[in-house]
Amino acid sequence: MKTTELRIGNYIKVIGSDNIQQIDSISTYGVSAWDVPKMNGNWNYDEVNLEPIPITDKTLNIFGIYRRVRMPVIYELDTYFRLEKRTGGFFFNYGADDVDFMVRVEYIHRLQNLYFAINGEELKIKL
C-alpha cells in the first residue's frame, strides 16, 4: 500500500494486527494513525507496515454499513450512493439525474476516497 493513495481519515490496518487504525496525518516519512478500538494512539507507520481493509459483508457491518436489499445484495450509503455485491466483488454505484456509473472497489479506504471525490463529504462510518 502506498501512502499516496491515502487521505487523512482513511481506515487501514497494520500488518500483523487486527486493530483498525484511522489516519490522522501523512508525511514523506509515513503516516500517523489512531488505534480506533482502543481509542489510543498516534502511532507512526511506514507504508510497508500498512495493509488495506478489504470490503466484505463482515467489514461493512463492522463499519456500520448494513445490507438494505437481499437479492441482489445492496448496501445503501445514502440516497445516490450504494455498494452492490456482484460476481467479481463489490461495485460502487452512483446514480443521480442523468448520471449513472459503477466502478469496482476492493478496499474501505478507496470507498472513502471515491465517495469524497464525488460527494465532497466524508463517508459516515460508525465504529
Sequence and secondary structure as in RCSB ss.txt:
>XXXX:A:sequence
MKTTELRIGNYIKVIGSDNIQQIDSISTYGVSAWDVPKMNGNWNYDEVNLEPIPITDKTLNIFGIYRRVRMPVIY
ELDTYFRLEKRTGGFFFNYGADDVDFMVRVEYIHRLQNLYFAINGEELKIKL
>XXXX:A:secstr
  GGG  TT EEEETT   EEEEEEEETTEEEEEETTTTEEEEEE GGGEE  B  HHHHHHTT  EEETTTEEE
E SSSEEEEEETTEEEEEEEETTEEEEEE  BHHHHHHHHHHHHSS      
